[in-house]
């Protein structure tokens, strides 16, 4: 008998409490009361202890997909960030035998490692490390690329490591596509090892995924790089140059990680960072995705921040209608495919008691606005060279706020290679202006990062910002 993940009110992580969450395999029944009405939950309902979650022997099922027991964190975590909690072989869904008997593009290991969340509490994060079949032909030891995936969803079945094993998850309840495999496999072909983070709460069954939370994402990505060095049989070492790679949600994660590396992970030898279409200013991004094909992502961000931040939690509790609560609880087990079909082009004004958009409500509340402003990327100088690319017509993760990030970094004296990707307008609010640059820029992004891993210097083009779009 399986244990379904229907996040009851007791499933939320309130301050100083990590609780087990149930997630349902039935669309529309993910109880997000502990996230949407999380203020009520934290104030008046007792949470299920983490020990109870770890003690459960029945598998977690999310929208008809059984989540392997590997993804359930233990009750006790190591003290060191990046410390491995457990590993197991991970069969790659797209793999072929090599002439030497080794699988191509490499041999994968599923990981669980310790990180620190935005509240400063320990958290277990899952992911994957891939030892490449290709030899590294550059100078020095084999380098490592820590990949932050683009938006996959909020259900545990959407985890990037799960997608490496199951490139297409298609049931009557969920649709997930492992689209990051192309970039990951191209990186492996250079001879660099790759580690992929699942982020906080995506895959790991103890909490909801904290979508686009800059601290959670940056910590998870940097700690993945640390964890990779301890994987049995891994050829990367503490001396291996490390690159960060991400687009969209992943671009925000890699950008935030580059800013936090000096203070959080100075032991990670950061050689370069690729940040594609980074959501640096969430106030602007919320307006971009509201009413778009990816409107479901707005639900994920609302739910994640309501879980983690008391000020935003209070706003959600006070302003989300019954219809909105039902939508947020439903979306919280969805992958991107589900959200496109279920909530594409929905306006958040349909989810509020006042009929105002979520963005307008937050903007009118000083404490909530301040909480969202704390998520802004660009207030710190990134470590090492950064390549920032953004499509000039991107209206989902608006081009203007990504360009502003480049300007902010340049003003701080950072080594920034900025690339405004010039393509025709391929349609407003339908994702094409956001997704096409992911593909068209990928080769240049990987070539730029490979040069950094080989020790080649990057030349900033900050001087050109006044004439760049």
FIVEXNU-932742 format. One line per 10 residues: number of its first residue (from 1); their letters; for each residue x, y, z of N, C-alpha, C. Coordinates in steps of 0.05 Angstrom, whole numbers, plus 5000, padded with zeros to 4 digits. Layout:
BEGIN
NUM	a	X:Y:Z:X:Y:Z:X:Y:Z  ...
This chain:
BEGIN
1	xxxxxxxxxx	5017:4976:5000:5000:5000:5000:5018:5025:5000  5014:5042:4981:5031:5066:4978:5022:5088:4996  5041:5106:5002:5035:5130:5018:5033:5153:4999  5010:5164:4995:5007:5186:4975:5016:5212:4988  5027:5230:4970:5036:5256:4980:5013:5276:4976  4996:5277:4995:4975:5297:4996:4982:5317:5017  4996:5339:5012:5006:5355:5033:4984:5366:5049  4980:5354:5072:4961:5363:5091:4972:5388:5104  4955:5402:5120:4966:5425:5134:4990:5418:5150  4992:5393:5159:5015:5386:5176:5040:5381:5159
11	xxxxxxxxxx	5038:5384:5132:5060:5377:5115:5079:5400:5111  5074:5424:5121:5090:5446:5115:5114:5450:5133  5134:5462:5122:5157:5469:5139:5152:5496:5151  5144:5498:5175:5141:5523:5189:5169:5530:5201  5173:5554:5211:5199:5560:5222:5208:5540:5243  5233:5530:5241:5244:5511:5259:5230:5484:5259  5217:5478:5236:5204:5452:5235:5204:5442:5207  5217:5419:5202:5215:5406:5176:5195:5383:5179  5174:5384:5163:5153:5364:5166:5151:5347:5141  5140:5324:5145:5136:5305:5123:5111:5314:5108
21	xxxxxxxxxx	5113:5311:5081:5090:5319:5065:5079:5295:5050  5053:5294:5048:5040:5274:5031:5033:5287:5005  5039:5274:4983:5032:5284:4957:5015:5265:4942  4993:5274:4932:4974:5256:4920:4980:5250:4891  4970:5227:4882:4972:5220:4854:4947:5228:4840  4929:5243:4853:4905:5252:4840:4907:5282:4834  4903:5290:4809:4904:5319:4803:4884:5334:4819  4893:5358:4829:4875:5376:4843:4872:5370:4872  4885:5349:4883:4880:5342:4911:4905:5346:4928  4925:5361:4918:4948:5365:4936:4941:5386:4956
31	xxxxxxxxxx	4938:5378:4981:4929:5396:5001:4951:5416:5008  4948:5440:4999:4968:5460:5003:4959:5479:5025  4941:5470:5041:4932:5488:5062:4955:5496:5080  4974:5478:5083:4997:5485:5099:5016:5504:5085  5011:5509:5059:5028:5527:5044:5012:5552:5037  4988:5548:5028:4972:5571:5020:4961:5585:5044  4950:5569:5063:4940:5581:5088:4960:5575:5109  4986:5578:5102:5007:5569:5120:5008:5584:5146  4998:5608:5146:4998:5622:5172:4980:5608:5191  4957:5599:5182:4939:5584:5199:4952:5558:5208
41	xxxxxxxxxx	4965:5545:5189:4978:5520:5195:4998:5523:5216  5017:5542:5213:5039:5544:5231:5029:5553:5259  5007:5569:5259:4998:5579:5284:4981:5559:5299  4965:5543:5285:4945:5527:5299:4946:5498:5295  4963:5487:5277:4963:5458:5272:4990:5447:5278  4991:5424:5290:5017:5412:5296:5028:5398:5271  5054:5400:5268:5066:5388:5245:5075:5359:5251  5075:5343:5230:5085:5315:5232:5115:5316:5236  5126:5304:5256:5155:5306:5260:5170:5293:5237  5194:5304:5231:5210:5292:5210:5215:5263:5215
51	xxxxxxxxxx	5218:5255:5240:5223:5227:5246:5201:5209:5236  5176:5219:5238:5154:5203:5229:5155:5199:5199  5164:5220:5185:5167:5217:5156:5188:5196:5148  5210:5198:5162:5232:5180:5155:5225:5151:5163  5208:5149:5183:5202:5122:5193:5182:5108:5174  5168:5123:5157:5148:5112:5140:5161:5092:5121  5149:5069:5118:5161:5048:5101:5146:5047:5074  5123:5059:5072:5109:5058:5047:5119:5079:5028  5120:5073:5002:5131:5092:4982:5113:5116:4979  5126:5138:4972:5111:5163:4966:5103:5162:4937
61	xxxxxxxxxx	5078:5170:4931:5068:5171:4904:5059:5199:4898  5069:5210:4876:5062:5237:4868:5050:5236:4840  5025:5241:4837:5010:5241:4812:5015:5214:4797  5012:5193:4811:5014:5167:4798:5043:5156:4795  5063:5172:4803:5091:5164:4800:5102:5157:4828  5112:5133:4831:5124:5124:4856:5152:5136:4859  5156:5151:4880:5182:5164:4885:5199:5143:4900  5223:5136:4889:5240:5117:4903:5246:5124:4932  5248:5104:4949:5253:5109:4977:5279:5125:4982  5297:5124:4962:5322:5139:4964:5317:5168:4970
71	xxxxxxxxxx	5295:5179:4960:5290:5208:4962:5279:5217:4989  5274:5198:5007:5264:5205:5034:5287:5210:5052  5291:5235:5062:5314:5242:5078:5313:5228:5105  5337:5223:5117:5338:5212:5144:5331:5233:5165  5328:5225:5189:5322:5244:5210:5346:5260:5219  5370:5249:5217:5394:5262:5225:5411:5268:5200  5421:5293:5198:5438:5300:5175:5466:5306:5184  5486:5303:5166:5513:5310:5173:5516:5340:5180  5538:5347:5192:5542:5375:5199:5553:5392:5177  5569:5379:5159:5583:5394:5138:5566:5398:5113
81	xxxxxxxxxx	5565:5422:5103:5552:5427:5077:5566:5412:5055  5550:5399:5038:5561:5383:5016:5568:5355:5024  5565:5348:5049:5571:5320:5058:5551:5301:5045  5561:5279:5035:5543:5258:5024:5527:5245:5046  5502:5241:5041:5484:5226:5059:5482:5197:5049  5477:5195:5023:5476:5168:5011:5479:5170:4981  5487:5148:4969:5490:5147:4940:5479:5120:4930  5473:5119:4905:5466:5093:4892:5470:5097:4862  5475:5075:4847:5478:5077:4818:5452:5088:4806  5456:5105:4786:5433:5117:4772:5434:5109:4742
91	xxxxxxxxxx	5416:5092:4733:5416:5085:4704:5406:5108:4688  5422:5117:4669:5414:5139:4651:5394:5129:4630  5373:5144:4627:5353:5136:4608:5362:5138:4579  5381:5156:4574:5393:5159:4547:5422:5153:4549  5429:5128:4543:5457:5119:4546:5461:5096:4526  5486:5094:4516:5493:5073:4497:5520:5061:4506  5525:5036:4499:5550:5023:4506:5573:5035:4489  5595:5041:4502:5618:5051:4488:5636:5028:4478  5655:5034:4460:5672:5014:4449:5690:5001:4470  5695:5016:4492:5712:5005:4513:5696:4992:4535
101	xxxxxxxxxx	5670:4989:4531:5653:4976:4550:5640:4995:4570  5650:5020:4571:5638:5040:4589:5614:5052:4576  5593:5058:4591:5570:5071:4578:5576:5100:4570  5563:5108:4549:5566:5136:4539:5539:5150:4544  5539:5174:4553:5562:5192:4556:5577:5190:4583  5568:5172:4601:5581:5169:4626:5567:5151:4645  5578:5149:4669:5566:5132:4690:5555:5150:4712  5530:5146:4718:5516:5165:4736:5512:5153:4764  5512:5170:4784:5507:5163:4812:5486:5182:4823  5465:5170:4835:5445:5187:4849:5456:5195:4876
111	xxxxxxxxxx	5451:5220:4883:5463:5232:4908:5441:5242:4926  5447:5241:4952:5433:5257:4972:5455:5270:4989  5454:5296:4992:5475:5310:5007:5463:5332:5024  5479:5341:5043:5469:5361:5062:5475:5389:5052  5455:5407:5056:5458:5435:5049:5445:5451:5072  5443:5477:5068:5431:5495:5087:5410:5512:5073  5386:5513:5084:5364:5528:5071:5366:5558:5078  5346:5572:5067:5347:5602:5070:5342:5611:5098  5332:5593:5115:5328:5600:5144:5352:5592:5160  5373:5581:5148:5397:5573:5162:5395:5545:5174
121	xxxxxxxxxx	5374:5530:5167:5371:5503:5177:5382:5482:5159  5391:5459:5169:5401:5438:5152:5379:5426:5135  5386:5418:5111:5367:5406:5093:5381:5385:5075  5366:5364:5070:5376:5343:5051:5368:5350:5023  5387:5349:5004:5382:5355:4976:5391:5331:4960  5375:5324:4939:5383:5302:4921:5394:5313:4895  5405:5296:4879:5417:5304:4854:5430:5280:4841  5448:5286:4822:5462:5265:4808:5490:5274:4799  5509:5256:4800:5536:5261:4790:5541:5242:4767  5553:5253:4745:5559:5236:4721:5589:5238:4715
131	xxxxxxxxxx	5601:5215:4717:5629:5212:4709:5630:5208:4679  5643:5226:4664:5641:5223:4635:5659:5201:4624  5650:5190:4601:5666:5171:4587:5688:5185:4571  5683:5210:4563:5703:5225:4547:5726:5234:4566  5749:5235:4554:5773:5244:4569:5774:5274:4569  5784:5286:4591:5789:5314:4592:5816:5320:4579  5816:5337:4559:5841:5342:4544:5853:5369:4551  5841:5383:4569:5852:5409:4577:5872:5406:4599  5883:5428:4608:5903:5427:4630:5890:5422:4657  5906:5410:4675:5897:5406:4702:5879:5381:4704
141	xxxxxxxxxx	5869:5376:4728:5851:5353:4733:5825:5357:4719  5810:5336:4716:5783:5338:4703:5767:5359:4718  5755:5377:4703:5738:5398:4716:5710:5387:4721  5695:5404:4735:5668:5397:4743:5649:5420:4735  5626:5413:4724:5605:5433:4719:5581:5426:4737  5573:5445:4753:5549:5442:4770:5525:5454:4754  5507:5437:4747:5484:5445:4730:5459:5451:4747  5448:5474:4743:5423:5482:4756:5402:5480:4734  5383:5462:4737:5363:5458:4716:5344:5481:4714  5333:5484:4689:5311:5503:4686:5286:5491:4699
151	xxxxxxxxxx	5265:5506:4698:5240:5499:4711:5231:5471:4703  5228:5454:4723:5217:5427:4719:5189:5423:4731  5183:5439:4752:5157:5436:4765:5161:5437:4796  5141:5428:4810:5142:5427:4839:5136:5400:4851  5126:5381:4835:5122:5354:4844:5148:5339:4845  5150:5320:4864:5176:5306:4867:5183:5289:4842  5163:5281:4827:5168:5266:4802:5181:5283:4781  5183:5309:4785:5195:5327:4766:5225:5331:4770  5236:5319:4791:5264:5324:4799:5283:5319:4776  5303:5336:4771:5322:5332:4749:5336:5305:4750
161	xxxxxxxxxx	5343:5295:4774:5357:5269:4775:5338:5247:4766  5312:5250:4773:5292:5231:4764:5289:5232:4734  5291:5256:4722:5288:5259:4693:5312:5247:4678  5336:5246:4691:5359:5234:4678:5354:5204:4674  5340:5192:4692:5333:5163:4690:5308:5159:4673  5290:5178:4674:5264:5176:4659:5261:5201:4642  5273:5202:4619:5272:5226:4602:5244:5236:4596  5225:5217:4595:5198:5224:4591:5180:5210:4611  5168:5225:4628:5148:5214:4647:5121:5222:4637  5105:5203:4629:5079:5208:4617:5059:5188:4629
171	xxxxxxxxxx	5042:5198:4647:5021:5182:4658:4995:5197:4653  4973:5187:4662:4948:5201:4660:4947:5226:4677  4966:5229:4695:4965:5251:4715:4988:5271:4712  5009:5263:4698:5032:5281:4698:5048:5278:4672  5061:5300:4664:5079:5300:4640:5104:5315:4648  5127:5301:4645:5153:5313:4651:5173:5305:4630  5188:5324:4620:5207:5319:4599:5235:5328:4609  5254:5311:4607:5281:5318:4616:5297:5333:4595  5288:5358:4591:5300:5374:4569:5328:5383:4574  5337:5382:4599:5364:5391:4605:5385:5370:4596
181	xxxxxxxxxx	5376:5346:4588:5395:5325:4581:5413:5334:4558  5403:5350:4540:5419:5359:4517:5443:5375:4526  5439:5394:4544:5461:5410:4554:5480:5393:4571  5469:5376:4587:5485:5359:4605:5503:5341:4588  5492:5329:4568:5508:5310:4551:5528:5325:4534  5522:5350:4526:5542:5365:4512:5565:5373:4530  5559:5379:4555:5580:5385:4574:5598:5360:4579  5585:5337:4582:5600:5313:4586:5618:5306:4563  5610:5314:4539:5626:5308:4515:5652:5324:4515  5653:5346:4530:5678:5361:4532:5699:5348:4550
191	xxxxxxxxxx	5690:5327:4565:5707:5314:4584:5704:5324:4612  5687:5344:4616:5681:5354:4643:5661:5335:4657  5664:5331:4683:5644:5317:4698:5621:5336:4704  5598:5325:4709:5574:5341:4714:5560:5332:4739  5552:5351:4756:5535:5345:4779:5510:5362:4776  5487:5350:4780:5461:5364:4777:5447:5364:4804  5438:5388:4812:5422:5390:4837:5393:5388:4831  5378:5376:4849:5349:5375:4848:5336:5399:4862  5353:5416:4874:5343:5439:4889:5331:5429:4916  5324:5448:4933:5312:5442:4959:5283:5434:4955
201	xxxxxxxxxx	5276:5410:4963:5248:5401:4963:5238:5390:4937  5254:5388:4917:5246:5376:4891:5259:5348:4889  5243:5328:4892:5253:5301:4895:5252:5293:4924  5268:5306:4941:5268:5300:4970:5239:5304:4981  5230:5284:4996:5201:5283:5002:5193:5296:5028  5211:5311:5041:5205:5322:5067:5193:5350:5066  5192:5363:5043:5182:5390:5042:5175:5397:5013  5162:5420:5009:5155:5429:4983:5180:5443:4970  5182:5440:4944:5204:5454:4930:5201:5484:4932  5223:5497:4942:5223:5526:4945:5232:5539:4919
211	xxxxxxxxxx	5214:5540:4901:5219:5549:4874:5229:5578:4873  5251:5582:4859:5265:5608:4854:5273:5622:4880  5277:5608:4902:5288:5620:4926:5318:5621:4922  5329:5646:4921:5357:5649:4912:5377:5636:4932  5372:5637:4958:5390:5626:4977:5389:5595:4976  5365:5584:4976:5362:5555:4974:5376:5544:4949  5371:5557:4927:5382:5548:4901:5412:5550:4900  5422:5573:4909:5451:5577:4908:5465:5558:4926  5455:5554:4951:5467:5535:4969:5467:5507:4958  5444:5499:4947:5441:5472:4936:5461:5467:4913
221	xxxxxxxxxx	5465:5487:4896:5483:5484:4874:5512:5482:4883  5520:5500:4901:5548:5500:4910:5553:5475:4926  5534:5466:4942:5539:5441:4958:5539:5417:4940  5525:5418:4917:5527:5396:4898:5555:5393:4888  5568:5416:4883:5596:5415:4874:5614:5402:4895  5609:5409:4920:5624:5397:4942:5619:5367:4944  5594:5359:4941:5586:5331:4944:5599:5314:4922  5601:5326:4898:5612:5311:4875:5640:5301:4880  5656:5316:4895:5683:5308:4900:5685:5284:4918  5664:5278:4933:5664:5255:4951:5651:5230:4940
231	xxxxxxxxxx	5640:5232:4916:5627:5209:4904:5647:5186:4899  5642:5162:4909:5660:5140:4904:5666:5136:4874  5692:5136:4867:5700:5132:4840:5701:5158:4823  5694:5180:4834:5694:5205:4819:5723:5214:4815  5729:5224:4791:5756:5233:4784:5760:5262:4791  5740:5277:4798:5743:5305:4805:5755:5307:4833  5770:5328:4837:5783:5332:4863:5778:5361:4873  5789:5367:4896:5786:5394:4907:5800:5414:4889  5819:5405:4873:5833:5423:4855:5820:5426:4828  5799:5412:4823:5785:5413:4797:5771:5440:4794
241	xxxxxxxxxx	5777:5453:4771:5762:5478:4765:5732:5472:4763  5716:5490:4773:5687:5486:4774:5673:5508:4759  5654:5499:4742:5637:5518:4728:5608:5515:4737  5593:5536:4736:5564:5536:4742:5549:5541:4716  5528:5526:4712:5513:5528:4686:5483:5527:4692  5468:5546:4682:5440:5545:4685:5425:5565:4667  5401:5558:4660:5384:5575:4644:5356:5577:4657  5344:5601:4656:5318:5606:4668:5319:5603:4698  5303:5585:4710:5307:5581:4739:5336:5574:4745  5348:5558:4728:5376:5551:4732:5395:5574:4729
251	xxxxxxxxxx	5387:5593:4711:5404:5617:4708:5403:5634:4733  5380:5636:4746:5379:5650:4772:5395:5636:4793  5394:5609:4793:5409:5594:4813:5439:5597:4809  5448:5595:4785:5477:5598:4780:5486:5627:4785  5470:5646:4778:5477:5674:4784:5479:5679:4814  5459:5669:4829:5460:5673:4858:5483:5658:4870  5489:5634:4860:5512:5619:4870:5538:5633:4865  5541:5646:4842:5565:5661:4837:5569:5684:4856  5546:5696:4864:5548:5718:4884:5555:5708:4912  5545:5684:4919:5548:5674:4946:5573:5657:4950
261	xxxxxxxxxx	5586:5649:4928:5609:5630:4931:5630:5641:4949  5638:5667:4948:5660:5676:4966:5653:5672:4996  5628:5676:5003:5621:5675:5032:5612:5647:5040  5598:5632:5022:5586:5607:5029:5604:5583:5022  5618:5584:4999:5633:5561:4990:5660:5569:4978  5677:5583:4994:5703:5591:4983:5721:5568:4975  5714:5544:4984:5730:5520:4977:5723:5509:4950  5702:5520:4937:5696:5511:4910:5711:5529:4890  5730:5519:4875:5747:5536:4858:5731:5544:4833  5717:5566:4835:5699:5574:4813:5714:5587:4790
271	xxxxxxxxxx	5711:5575:4767:5726:5584:4743:5708:5602:4726  5682:5598:4726:5664:5613:4709:5635:5605:4713  5617:5623:4706:5589:5618:4710:5573:5627:4685  5556:5609:4676:5537:5616:4655:5510:5620:4667  5498:5643:4664:5471:5649:4674:5454:5658:4651  5438:5640:4641:5420:5646:4618:5392:5654:4628  5382:5676:4618:5355:5686:4624:5349:5684:4654  5366:5696:4671:5363:5693:4700:5339:5710:4710  5322:5699:4727:5301:5714:4740:5313:5729:4764  5325:5752:4759:5339:5767:4780:5321:5784:4797
281	xxxxxxxxxx	5300:5794:4785:5281:5811:4799:5254:5798:4798  5246:5785:4820:5222:5769:4820:5196:5785:4817  5197:5811:4826:5174:5828:4822:5168:5831:4792  5189:5835:4776:5186:5837:4747:5178:5810:4735  5190:5789:4745:5185:5762:4733:5156:5753:4739  5146:5760:4763:5119:5753:4769:5099:5765:4749  5104:5790:4741:5088:5803:4722:5090:5789:4694  5114:5780:4688:5119:5767:4663:5104:5740:4660  5104:5724:4681:5092:5698:4679:5062:5699:4685  5052:5719:4698:5023:5721:4704:5008:5723:4678
291	xxxxxxxxxx	4989:5705:4674:4974:5705:4649:4988:5693:4625  5012:5682:4629:5027:5670:4607:5022:5640:4606  5034:5627:4586:5031:5598:4584:5042:5584:4608  5061:5597:4622:5074:5585:4645:5063:5598:4671  5038:5605:4671:5026:5617:4695:5027:5599:4719  5028:5573:4715:5031:5554:4737:5056:5558:4754  5077:5569:4741:5101:5575:4756:5097:5597:4777  5078:5614:4773:5071:5634:4793:5060:5620:4818  5044:5600:4814:5034:5584:4836:5056:5571:4852  5076:5561:4837:5099:5548:4851:5115:5568:4868
301	xxxxxxxxxx	5119:5592:4857:5135:5611:4872:5119:5621:4897  5093:5625:4893:5076:5634:4916:5077:5613:4938  5073:5588:4931:5072:5566:4950:5099:5563:4964  5121:5564:4949:5147:5561:4960:5154:5583:4980  5148:5608:4973:5155:5630:4990:5136:5631:5014  5111:5623:5011:5093:5622:5034:5103:5601:5054  5115:5580:5044:5126:5560:5062:5150:5571:5078  5166:5587:5066:5192:5595:5077:5192:5622:5091  5175:5641:5082:5177:5668:5092:5151:5677:5106  5152:5684:5132:5128:5691:5147:5114:5715:5136
311	xxxxxxxxxx	5128:5735:5125:5114:5759:5115:5098:5752:5090  5110:5737:5072:5095:5730:5048:5073:5710:5055  5078:5693:5075:5058:5674:5084:5033:5689:5093  5036:5710:5108:5013:5725:5118:4997:5737:5096  5011:5747:5075:4997:5759:5053:4981:5738:5038  4993:5714:5034:4979:5693:5020:4954:5685:5036  4957:5681:5062:4935:5673:5078:4912:5693:5077  4918:5718:5076:4898:5739:5077:4885:5744:5050  4898:5737:5028:4888:5747:5002:4881:5725:4982  4889:5700:4987:4883:5679:4968:4854:5669:4973
321	xxxxxxxxxx	4839:5667:4952:4811:5657:4954:4811:5626:4955  4787:5616:4960:4784:5587:4960:4792:5575:4933  4784:5589:4912:4792:5580:4885:4822:5580:4882  4835:5601:4893:4864:5603:4891:4878:5581:4907  4867:5576:4931:4879:5555:4947:4878:5528:4933  4855:5523:4921:4852:5497:4906:4872:5496:4883  4876:5519:4869:4894:5519:4846:4923:5515:4856  4931:5528:4878:4958:5525:4888:4963:5497:4898  4944:5485:4911:4948:5458:4920:4950:5439:4897  4935:5443:4876:4936:5427:4853:4963:5430:4839
331	xxxxxxxxxx	4971:5454:4835:4996:5460:4820:5020:5449:4835  5019:5446:4861:5042:5439:4876:5053:5411:4871  5038:5394:4857:5048:5368:4850:5053:5366:4820  5051:5389:4806:5053:5389:4777:5082:5392:4767  5086:5380:4743:5110:5386:4727:5103:5407:4706  5122:5416:4691:5117:5437:4671:5095:5429:4652  5096:5405:4642:5075:5397:4623:5047:5398:4635  5044:5390:4660:5018:5391:4673:5009:5420:4676  5028:5437:4683:5021:5466:4688:5013:5479:4662  5026:5472:4640:5018:5484:4614:4990:5477:4607
341	xxxxxxxxxx	4983:5452:4611:4956:5443:4604:4935:5452:4625  4943:5453:4650:4924:5459:4672:4920:5488:4677  4941:5505:4675:4939:5533:4683:4950:5552:4663  4956:5543:4639:4966:5561:4618:4948:5585:4614  4959:5609:4614:4946:5635:4609:4926:5643:4631  4928:5630:4654:4912:5638:4677:4923:5663:4689  4905:5682:4697:4913:5706:4711:4909:5703:4741  4929:5712:4755:4929:5707:4784:4906:5722:4798  4894:5742:4784:4871:5756:4796:4847:5737:4801  4847:5714:4787:4826:5694:4792:4831:5679:4818
351	xxxxxxxxxx	4854:5682:4830:4861:5667:4854:4859:5684:4879  4852:5710:4877:4852:5727:4900:4824:5735:4908  4820:5743:4933:4794:5751:4943:4786:5778:4932  4806:5795:4925:4800:5822:4916:4798:5825:4886  4807:5804:4871:4808:5807:4842:4833:5821:4832  4850:5829:4851:4876:5841:4843:4896:5819:4837  4916:5825:4821:4937:5806:4816:4955:5802:4841  4967:5779:4842:4986:5773:4864:5008:5794:4865  5018:5802:4841:5039:5822:4841:5030:5849:4852  5006:5857:4846:4996:5882:4856:4992:5881:4887
361	xxxxxxxxxx	4983:5858:4896:4978:5855:4925:5004:5856:4940  5025:5843:4930:5051:5843:4943:5063:5871:4942  5060:5885:4919:5071:5912:4916:5059:5932:4936  5034:5926:4943:5020:5945:4962:5025:5938:4991  5039:5916:4996:5045:5909:5024:5075:5912:5029  5083:5932:5044:5112:5938:5048:5128:5914:5058  5117:5899:5077:5133:5877:5088:5135:5854:5067  5114:5849:5053:5116:5828:5032:5134:5837:5010  5132:5862:5002:5150:5872:4981:5179:5870:4989  5185:5877:5014:5212:5876:5025:5222:5847:5024
371	xxxxxxxxxx	5204:5828:5031:5212:5800:5031:5219:5791:5003  5204:5800:4983:5210:5792:4956:5235:5806:4946  5239:5831:4954:5263:5846:4946:5288:5832:4957  5286:5818:4979:5310:5804:4990:5319:5782:4971  5301:5774:4953:5308:5753:4934:5322:5764:4909  5326:5790:4908:5338:5802:4884:5367:5794:4881  5374:5786:4857:5401:5780:4850:5414:5805:4837  5438:5812:4844:5451:5835:4833:5461:5854:4854  5456:5848:4879:5465:5865:4901:5493:5859:4910  5504:5836:4900:5531:5828:4907:5547:5824:4881
381	xxxxxxxxxx	5574:5827:4884:5591:5822:4861:5596:5792:4858  5592:5781:4834:5596:5752:4830:5626:5746:4830  5632:5722:4839:5660:5712:4838:5666:5702:4810  5690:5709:4800:5699:5699:4775:5683:5711:4751  5691:5703:4727:5677:5713:4703:5649:5701:4700  5631:5717:4690:5604:5708:4686:5595:5714:4657  5582:5695:4644:5569:5701:4618:5539:5702:4623  5527:5725:4617:5499:5728:4621:5486:5733:4593  5467:5715:4587:5453:5717:4561:5423:5719:4565  5410:5735:4549:5381:5739:4551:5370:5747:4524
391	xxxxxxxxxx	5348:5734:4517:5334:5741:4492:5321:5768:4493  5324:5784:4473:5315:5812:4474:5284:5813:4474  5271:5792:4466:5241:5792:4466:5230:5774:4488  5247:5765:4506:5237:5747:4528:5218:5763:4545  5193:5754:4547:5173:5768:4563:5164:5750:4586  5174:5726:4588:5167:5708:4610:5187:5714:4634  5212:5713:4628:5233:5722:4647:5244:5748:4633  5231:5771:4639:5235:5794:4622:5264:5802:4617  5269:5808:4592:5295:5815:4583:5306:5839:4599  5289:5859:4604:5299:5883:4617:5311:5878:4644
401	xxxxxxxxxx	5299:5860:4660:5310:5856:4687:5336:5839:4686  5338:5822:4665:5363:5807:4662:5386:5826:4653  5379:5844:4635:5399:5864:4627:5407:5881:4651  5388:5888:4667:5394:5904:4691:5413:5890:4710  5411:5863:4711:5430:5848:4727:5458:5851:4717  5461:5850:4690:5488:5854:4678:5499:5881:4685  5482:5902:4683:5491:5929:4690:5499:5931:4719  5482:5919:4737:5489:5920:4765:5516:5907:4771  5520:5884:4758:5546:5870:4762:5569:5886:4751  5565:5897:4727:5586:5914:4715:5593:5937:4733
411	xxxxxxxxxx	5573:5950:4745:5578:5972:4763:5593:5964:4788  5593:5939:4794:5608:5929:4818:5636:5919:4810  5643:5922:4784:5669:5915:4775:5672:5885:4768  5650:5872:4763:5651:5843:4757:5661:5839:4728  5671:5816:4723:5679:5808:4696:5655:5795:4682  5641:5811:4666:5615:5802:4654:5617:5801:4624  5610:5778:4613:5606:5776:4584:5576:5776:4580  5566:5798:4569:5537:5801:4565:5530:5796:4536  5509:5779:4532:5501:5773:4504:5471:5777:4502  5462:5797:4488:5434:5801:4482:5427:5785:4457
421	xxxxxxxxxx	5411:5764:4460:5406:5746:4438:5384:5758:4421  5391:5764:4396:5372:5778:4378:5359:5758:4359  5333:5753:4365:5317:5736:4348:5291:5751:4342  5276:5743:4322:5250:5756:4317:5231:5750:4340  5212:5767:4344:5191:5763:4364:5175:5738:4355  5176:5717:4371:5164:5692:4364:5136:5687:4377  5126:5708:4389:5099:5706:4401:5099:5713:4431  5082:5731:4438:5081:5740:4466:5067:5720:4484  5079:5717:4508:5067:5701:4529:5064:5672:4523  5075:5662:4502:5071:5633:4495:5097:5617:4499
431	xxxxxxxxxx	5117:5628:4512:5142:5614:4520:5163:5613:4498  5155:5617:4473:5175:5614:4451:5198:5634:4454  5192:5659:4461:5214:5679:4464:5232:5673:4487  5223:5656:4505:5239:5648:4528:5255:5623:4522  5242:5604:4508:5254:5578:4505:5274:5576:4481  5268:5590:4460:5285:5587:4436:5314:5596:4442  5319:5618:4457:5347:5625:4463:5361:5603:4480  5346:5587:4495:5358:5565:4510:5373:5547:4490  5362:5542:4467:5374:5524:4447:5395:5539:4430  5387:5562:4420:5405:5576:4402:5431:5586:4415
441	xxxxxxxxxx	5430:5591:4441:5454:5601:4455:5470:5578:4468  5460:5554:4468:5472:5533:4484:5501:5527:4475  5506:5525:4449:5533:5519:4440:5553:5540:4448  5546:5566:4445:5564:5587:4453:5568:5587:4483  5547:5581:4498:5549:5581:4528:5568:5559:4537  5566:5535:4525:5583:5513:4533:5612:5518:4524  5616:5530:4500:5643:5536:4491:5656:5556:4510  5641:5577:4517:5651:5597:4535:5659:5585:4562  5642:5568:4573:5647:5556:4599:5671:5536:4597  5673:5521:4575:5695:5502:4572:5722:5517:4571
451	xxxxxxxxxx	5722:5540:4559:5747:5557:4559:5754:5565:4587  5735:5571:4604:5741:5579:4631:5752:5554:4647  5740:5531:4641:5750:5507:4655:5778:5499:4646  5785:5508:4622:5812:5503:4612:5832:5524:4622  5823:5543:4637:5840:5564:4648:5844:5588:4631  5829:5591:4609:5831:5614:4591:5817:5638:4604  5829:5661:4600:5818:5685:4612:5794:5695:4596  5775:5707:4610:5752:5719:4597:5755:5749:4597  5746:5761:4575:5748:5790:4573:5720:5802:4576  5717:5818:4595:5691:5831:4600:5683:5850:4578
461	xxxxxxxxx	5657:5851:4571:5648:5870:4552:5629:5891:4565  5634:5895:4591:5618:5915:4605:5619:5943:4592  5641:5948:4578:5644:5974:4565:5622:5978:4544  5611:5956:4533:5592:5958:4511:5564:5960:4521  5559:5959:4547:5531:5960:4557:5515:5984:4547  5527:6008:4546:5510:6030:4536:5499:6027:4508  5512:6010:4491:5503:6006:4464:5490:5979:4460  5490:5962:4480:5477:5936:4478:5447:5938:4484  5431:5922:4471:5403:5922:4476:5397:5910:4504
